[in-house]
Amino acid sequence: MAVDLNNGALTQVATGLIYPWGLILSSDETTAYVTSYYTGKLMSVDLNSGIVTDVTAGFSAPRGVDINPLQCR
């Protein structure tokens, strides 16, 4: 869900996320990276289209996500 900070309105951004736990935005704020506690996946969510893409899987109950800008290329 996106929250409009001016009026508090909620907008659904994406569907199909199961137990989303950790979330971080890309530096350009167009993509959210979300971990799923239940599925063990890291997913990207395009905030303009709502398209959810699996980035990787196989984690054991991930509880967070972080981006190190010095390692990104």
Number of C-alpha atoms within 10 A of each C-alpha: 10 12 11 10 8 6 7 9 10 11 10 9 15 16 11 8 16 13 14 20 16 17 17 16 17 12 10 6 10 12 19 18 22 27 29 23 19 16 17 19 22 23 20 22 22 17 16 10 11 15 14 20 12 13 13 12 13 10 15 12 15 19 16 16 14 11 12 6 9 6 6 6 4
